[in-house]
């Protein structure tokens, strides 16, 4: 599993980039000020750090993601299961479902995912 760990501010910025890319870095900085209250140096510092870590490219004032949102979500999901449940997916699902009722559609979708992921 590659390291796609993002801290809260990094995730917020990447989420914005994923939804807008390709996006002009100046426009992105203005949007970050409006949405998050971040001053220009904060946004540019995060862009630099995320670029150094291989998450994005900021070239000719255009920002594009190098890592997909799904890759980060998968990493974070696997990290939670590993950290909190010793890697046991059944223990994670049991804890998640404890005290919760699934709709028929949710149960059907989960069964289908399990069947598709299982050994043939």
RAMO-V28036 format. One record per backbone hydrogen bond with DSSP energy under -1.0 kcal/mol. NH is the residue of the N-H (numbers start at 1). CO is the residue of the C=O. Records with the same first field share a line. If there is no record, write none. Layout:
NH: CO / CO
//
This chain:
4: 2
11: 7
12: 8
13: 9
14: 10
15: 11
16: 12
17: 13
18: 14
19: 15
20: 16
21: 17
23: 63
25: 61
28: 24
29: 25
30: 26
31: 27
32: 28
33: 29
34: 30
35: 31
36: 32
38: 32
43: 39
44: 40
45: 41
46: 42
47: 43
48: 44
49: 45
50: 46
51: 47
52: 48
53: 49
54: 51
55: 50
57: 64
59: 62
62: 59
63: 23
64: 57
66: 55
67: 55
72: 68
73: 69
74: 70
75: 71
76: 72
77: 73
78: 74
79: 75
80: 76
81: 77
82: 78
83: 79
84: 80
85: 81
87: 81
88: 85
92: 88
93: 89
94: 90
95: 91
96: 92
97: 93
98: 94
100: 97
107: 103
108: 104
109: 105
110: 106
111: 107
112: 108
113: 109
114: 110
115: 111
116: 112
117: 113
118: 114
//
